């Protein structure tokens, strides 16, 4: 991967202006990098644009200039067509042949690009279809800044160090899924290019356009069960071939969890290579409900040559918190995102260069817990008898003492989040962690706390898949995970996000995703011998989460309390302090679990100190 930083000015700048802005921006990019780099600076569009590229020394060229047309292409990430990884020259060739939209729609993988087109004095910014790689820009009218990191744009000195009040408020008060993946970033004048979009700036103005979508009118497959299972396996096997054919086997491994998707990737790679594969997993010393060690060991037994169990503890996190935002330029969404950073750091030490993950498999097979609600909603308006049957199965399989399930539970969800009179319509509802939590003055200043929702795709289950892809599930980790790869010299590969598999998943009937209160039924039927039987037979889903709630009461207690008692935190005017202090006390005394609130408040304060308070 590479880092791109570009300035496009309406009028040519002086050499000293260019040098200062680019130099300060790239000091940040170098600081965040782990491996040796090579640097390239090019002028384009006359003297109106300067493009700076940082690359790892062993990478294929990420920059190409066509001597005939004057088109300059800079690429970050791993664009590919089929099994072929594209160079900047090849991507530029597709652009010259097809134009920006058709070119972007043909390309797979996680990637971003800047194209400087001298033919029309035009700048084109592009981002991959699912937003696996972030891309930021700030357009003042007089100049356009664009790059792989928001931090580089801020360090250029061309933008004020000002937080985006609305984004800050949502992160402070709401579930993290309300915040990430939306166009407004954490910085006031910086925007995040939305997935499957391109941004074009030329002499006539600027506009953002979408180049890819899934079609609500696409019919579901109507084939027998055996054919469906065979088709599913063929898609997954081709997916693995495409992602491994041009990547070296040396340094390849699996980031292994105990879930079906991770186990499937592990088994498919074993099958493709005709040999066992190395893997690495995150573990914790504490006994928690999220411990998947037993299931991980089932995949290790069947498919893994060397397994590395990396143990994360609170002392490591405490050390890292002190310096985390010297590199990260957005607050981390969850403790799990920090866990990925630690995992990939340790993976790099052990020689891993590319790690395949099971991310994305949940979205093609209704793997997240919330998918049950949307499937039940579709049945409620279309098939009453099947609704009653699936409702009872859901209650039986997923009701717990802590979170009991009943018909009333489902109805309450429908009333709050859906409009059953409008097929596929999702309601925008504030997802407050506690209410009231913000100070009255700050809340009044912000006003709107509604999350962004996708349009209807005809059915609730299909619409929620698009919500997961564009906002709820992919987005929270994408920005940090991209920087994690840059920091540690790794490549995080999620094959389930390839276009072919995503579009195939769109055609799988809901009854092949959820049946009798169990999800991922097609995977469970199809993958025997690829994924361990113990994993396929498991009905409940624990997820991946560090025991931050316990650590806050223990090793992290002094650091957390000192941060929340500090004048900087208490003087920001964001939280209603008596309410916040009360919730904090509840958690510390073990009366309630406010882990998410504490994580977000802590990381917001650390980010504000590093990026807003601190002088450049």
N, C-alpha and C positions, 0 to 999 in steps of 0.2 A: 504494500500500500504506500501511498504518498501523502503529502500535505500540500494543498494548493492555497495560495493567497494572491488575490488579484485586485488591483485598483484601476478603475476605468473613469477617467475624468472628462467632462465636457470640453474642457480647455487644457492644453498641455501644461504640465507642472514643471517647476524648476527641478534640476537634478538634486538639489539639497532636500526639497520636499519629498521627492520619491525615496531618497536614501533613508531619511529619518523614519518615515512611516513603515517602509518595508523592513528596515533593520529592527525596529522595536517589535513588530509583529512576529518576525521569525526568531527572535530571541526566545519568545515563549514556546514556539513550536519545537525548537531544538531542546529546550529544557524538558519538554514532555517526552522526548524520544529516548529510546533505549540503545539503539544500534548506531553504527557509523552511517553517515549520510553523505549524499552528494547534493549540491545546490545548483540551481539553474535560474537565471533571471533573463527574461526576454521582454523586448518592447514590441508592441503591436498597435494596429489601428493608427498608423503614423507614430506619434509620440503620446497618444492619448491613453494608452493602457500599458501597465507594467504587471507582469505575471511572474510570480516567484514559486518555484517548485522544490520541495525537499523529497528526496527518494532514498530508500535503502540502497546500498551500493550493489547488491546482488540482484536487483529487480530488473525486469524488462523495461524498456523506455516508456515513461509515462507522459512524454511530451513529443509532439510532432508538429512541424510547420510545413505546409505544402508550398513549395516555391512558385507554383503556377498561380494559385488562387489567393495566396496569402493567408489562408485559414490556419489558425493555431489551435491545437487541441491539447488540453492537459487533463489527465485522468487520475482519479483516486479510486482505490478498491479493486475489484476483480470482475470486470465485465466479461461476459462470455456468451457465445451463441452455440447451443448444443454443448459439445464437449470441448470446444475450442476457446481458450482464453485470448481475449483481444488485446493487442497493443494499441497505443495511442494512434499510430498510423492506420491501423485497420478500422478503429472506431471513426477516425476522420474520413476514411474512404467511404464508410457507410453513410456518414453525414452528407458528403458531397453527392452521393448517389441517390439517397432517399429523402433527404431533408431531416430536420431535427426530430419531429414527432415519430415518423415511421422508423427511423434509426433507433430511437429509444425504446419503442415497443418491441423491436426485434431482440434487444439485448437482455440477457438474464444476469443473475447474480447481484451482489451488493456493490454499487459503484456510484460515483458522481463525476461530473465533468464540466469544464468551462470551455466554450468554443468562442474564439475571437475571429470574426468573419470580416475581413477587410473589404469584401465585395460590396457589402451593404452597410459598412461601419456599424456592425451589430455584435452584441455580446449575448451568448446563450448559456444559461446555467441549467444543468440537468441533474435529476436525482432518480435513483432506481425505483422500480414500481411499488415496492413495499417499504421503502424508507429504511433499508438496512444500514445505509451510510447516511449520516446527516450532512446537510449543506446549508450554510448560513449566508445571508446577504444583508446589506444596508444600502438603501437607495435614497440619497438626499435630493436627487434631481441634478445637482451639479457633479456628483460623483457616485459611482457604484463600487462598493466593497463586497467581495465575495470570497468564501474560503471554507476549508474543511472544519475549522474550529471557530466558535464564537469568540473565544479568547484572543485569537490572532487579530480579529477585527477590532476588538476593544484596545488591544495593545498598540494598534497603529497610531493612536493619538488623534485620529480624525473624528472620533465619536466621544460624546460626553460619558463619563463613568456614572451612569444613571440606571437604576434598576427599573424593570417594568412592573409598575405597581400592581396591575391586574394579575400577572403571572405569579408574583410574590405572594399575593393574598390567597390565590387558589392553592399554591403549594403549602402555605402556612396552615390553612384551615380545612382543606379537603383531601379526600383520598387522592393519592398521587396520580391516578389515571385521569383525573380532571385536568392535569397540568401539561403532560408531555405529548409531543406529536403535533401540537397546534402551531400555527404560523407564528404567533408572538413568542419570542424567546424570553429568557430571564433578564435580558438587557433591553432598555427602552427603545432603541432605534434599530435593533437587530431582529431580523425575521428568519425563521427556519423554512426553507423551501419544502413544500408538502410533498409526500410520496407521489410517484407517477406523474410528476409535473416538470415543466420547464418554464424558465423565466427569460423573457426576451426583452432586451433594451436596445433601442436604435434611435435614430433621429426623430421618429414620430412619437416616441414615448416608451412606455414599459408595460408589460402584461405577463401574467402567469397563466399557463394553460395546462390542462390535464391531457395526458396522452394514452392512458390505459384505464380500463374499468372492467368489472364483471357485469354480465348482462342478466337482468332479472328474468328475461324471457327465455333463457337457455333451459331446455327441458332436462329433467332428470333421466338418468339411464334406466331403461326398461329391459333388463336382461336377467337371466336366471342366476341363482346364487353362486353356482360354480364358476360361471363366466365372469361374474363380478369379482370374485376372489382372484382369479387368474389375471384379470386386467389390473387389479390393484397391485399385485406382486410385480407385474411387468413394469408398471410405472415407477415403482420404487427401485427396482433393479436398474432401469435405465437412468434414473436420477443419480444413483451412486456411480454408475459408469461415467456419466457426464462430469461429475465433480472430481473424479479421481484420475481420469485418463491423462490429463496434462499436468497434474500436480505430482511432484516427487513423492515416493513412498517414504523416503528417509525423513524423519522428523514428524511423520503423520501419527496422529493418535485420536482417541475418543475422549471427550469430556463426558464422563459416564455418571448418570444418575440411576435411580431405581425405577424410572418410568418406562412405559411401553415404547415411546418414541426413541429415547436414548438407547434402549435395548435393541430396538429394530435397526437403528443405524449401525450399532456394533455388530449385529449378526449379518447385515448386508455387506459390510466391509469385509468381514471374515470370509463370506461367500465369494465376493468379488476377487479378493486377493488370493484365495485358496490357501490361506494361512492366518494364524492368529494375529491380533493387532494389540498394540500397547494402549493403555487407558489411564486416566487420572480422575480422581473423584475428591469431592470435599466431604470431610467428616468433622464431627465435633465430639469433645470429651463428654459433654453433658448428655444425659438421656432426655430426649424430647419426642414429641409426637411426629416430628419431621425426619426422624432417623430412617434412612432407606438402605442402610448398610447390608442387611440380609438380601435384599433384592439386587443390589449392585453385585454382590458376590455370586448371584446366579448367572449374571451375564459374564462375569469373570471366569466362572467355571466352564462355560460353554465356548467362549470366543476370545478370551484375552490371554496374551503372552506374559506381559509384565504389567502389574497393576500398582499404581502409586496412590496411596491414600494420604491426602494432605489434610492435616488437622489445623483448623483455625480456632484460635482462642481469643479471649478478650484483651489480653496483654498486647497481642499483635495489633488488634484494632486500635487500642489506645495510642500506641506509638504512631500508627498511620494517620489517625485523626488530626494530629498536630500539624501535619504537612500536606494533607490531602489536596487542598485547593490551591497549592502551588502549581498543580498540573490540571486537575479537573476544573473545567470552566462553567459547569452547571451543577447544581446540587444533585447528589445521587438520589434516585427515586426510592430505593429500599436498601436494607442491609444485604439482601441477596446480590444486588449489583456490586456492592463492595466485595462480597464473597467471590464474584467472578474475577475481580481485579486481583485478589490474592491468589486464586486458583491459577490464573494465567501467568502471574509472576513466578509461581512455583513450577509451573509447567515449562516455562522458558529455561529455568535453571536445570531442568532434567532433560533438556534437548528437544522438547516438542516445539515445532515451528508452525504446524497446522493442526487444529483440533476441530473435529466434526462434532456437532451437537444435535440433539433431537428437537431443537426449537422449531416451532412451526407445525409440528405434527398434530398438535391439539386442534388447530383451526380447520383441518380437512376432515377431522373425525370427531368433532364435538367433544373434545377432551377436557375442556374446562368445566368446572362445576356449574357455572352459571348457564351453560348451554341447555341444561335440563329445563330451566324455566321457559326459555324461548320455544323449545320443542313442544312443551306442554301447552303453551299459548296457541301455537298453530293447531294442535289437536282440539283444543277447546272450541275453536271457531269452525273446525272442519269435520271432526269425527268424535262425537260425544262418547261413544262406547269405548273407543281406544283411549280417549283421554282418561276416563275413569280407571281403566286397567293400568295404564302407565303411571297415573298419579299414585295408585296404591303400591306399585312396585317401587317407585321413587321413595315413598315414605318408608317402606320396609328396608330398603338398601341403604338409605342415606340419613335417616333420622338418628340422632344421637341424644344423649342426656343433655349435653351442653347446647346442642342446636336441634331441637325436636322438629319434625316435619309433620304437616297436616294439610288438609285441603285449605284451611285458612291461611297457612303460610304461603301457598301458591297464589291464592287470591289477593293477598296483601301485596305480593310482588307485582302482579298484573296491574293492580290499581295504581301503584306508585310509578312503575317504569314503562308501562305499555298503554296503548290505546287500542283495545280489542276491536273497536268499530272501524279502524283504519288498518288494513292488512300491512304488516311489516313496519308499522310506525312506532319508533322508539321515542319515549318522552325524555327531554332533558331535565334532569333533577339534580339539584345541588347534592354533593356527596360529602357533607360536613363530617369531620372527625369528632367534633363536639360543637354544640351550638347553644348559647353564644360562646365564641372563643376569641374572636378578634375584638379589638377595641372599637367602640361605636364610631369614633371618628374615622378610623381606617376603613371600616366596613362601608361606611357611607361614601367615602371617597372612591371605593372600588365599584360598588353597585352590583354588577352582574357576576354571579358565581356559577352560571350554567355551563356544563361541559358541552363541547361540540359533538353533535351527533350526525351520523351519516343519513342520507336520504333513505326512504323505503326501497327495499329490493323485493317486494311482493310478499314474502313470508318473514315471520319474526326470526326464525332460525337463520335464514340467509342474511337478513339485514344485520344480525348480531355478528356473523362471521366477518362482514365488512367493517363493523365497528371494532372488532378485535384486530384486524389487520392494520387499520389506519390510525387507531387511537388507543384502545384499551390494553392491548397485549404487546405488540411489537414495539410501539413507540417508547415506553418508559425506559427501556434498556439500550436503545439504539445509539443514543448520543454518547453515553459512557462506554459502551462496549467497543465502539469505534476507537475511542481514545485509549482504551485498554490494549487493543492490538498495537497501536502506535507506540505506546510506552514500552511494551515488552517484546516487540518484534515478532509477534505471533499473527496468525490468521484464523479468525473464528468463522467456521463454515457451517451454515445451516441449510442442508440440501432440501428440506421440506418447503422452503420458500421459493423453489424454482417455479417458473411460470407454468410449465406443463403439469406439475403436481397440483398447484393451486387451482388451475382451471379444471383438472379432473375432479378434485375434491368438491368443486362447485356443483358437479353433476351427480354426486352420490346421493341417493334418496335418504331422507332423514331416518327412515326405518332401518337403514344399513349403518347408521351412526349411533342411534339410541334405540334399544329394544329391551323390554322387561326391566326397565330401571337401570340398565347398564349401558355405558357409552363405549365408543370405539369398537362396536360389535364387528364391523368388517375386518378391522385389524386383528381382533381376537380370533376370528374364524380363519384368517388367511395366513398368519405368520408363525404357525407352529413349526419349530425347527429353525426359525430365524431369530425370534425373540423367545426367551426362556418361558416355559409353561407357567412357572410360578408367578411371573410378572403378568402374563396374559390373563391369568385367572383372578388376579386381584381386582376387586370392584372399587374400593375406596381409593382416594388420591390424597396423599399427604402434602405434596409440593416440596419445595426446597426453601428452607428458611433457617437462618442462624438464631440462636437463643438470645437475641438482643435484650429481651425483657428481663432475663436473668442477669445478664452482664451489667445492665444499668443499675441494678440493685447491689452489685458486687464491685468488681474491679473498676468499672467505668464511673462509679457513683461520684467520686470527688470531681472528676473532670466535667461531668454533665452538670452537676450542681454549681460548680464554679462558673461555668459558661452561662447558665441561666440566672445567676446572681449578679453577673457583671453589668457595669453601667451601660455598655454598648447594647446588650440585649434588652435591658429594661427601659432604655431610652428611645428605642426605635418607634414606639407607638403602634406596633403591629398587633400585639396580643392584649386582651383584657387581662392584666396581670393577676388579679385575685382569682379569676377563673382558671387561668393557666397554672398558677401555683397550687390550686386545689386538686386539679387533675394529676399534677406531678406528684403531690403527696399521696394521693390514692395509689398510684403505681408503686411508689417506693415502699409503701406499707403493705403491699400485696393485696390490696382491696379490689383492684381492677388492673386490666392490662391495657395501657395506653402506649404500647411500644411504637406504633406507627406515628403517633403524634410526636413523641419524644425524638424519634429518629429524624423526622422532617424539621422540627424546630431547631434541633442541634445542627443539622447540616445547613439549614438556611442561614443560621447565625455565622457559622464558620465560612460559608461562601460570601456573605455580606462583608465580613471582615477582610477577606482576601481580595475581593473584586470590586467592591464599592468604596469601602473606607480607605484602603491602602492607596497611597500615592503611586503613580506609575514609576 
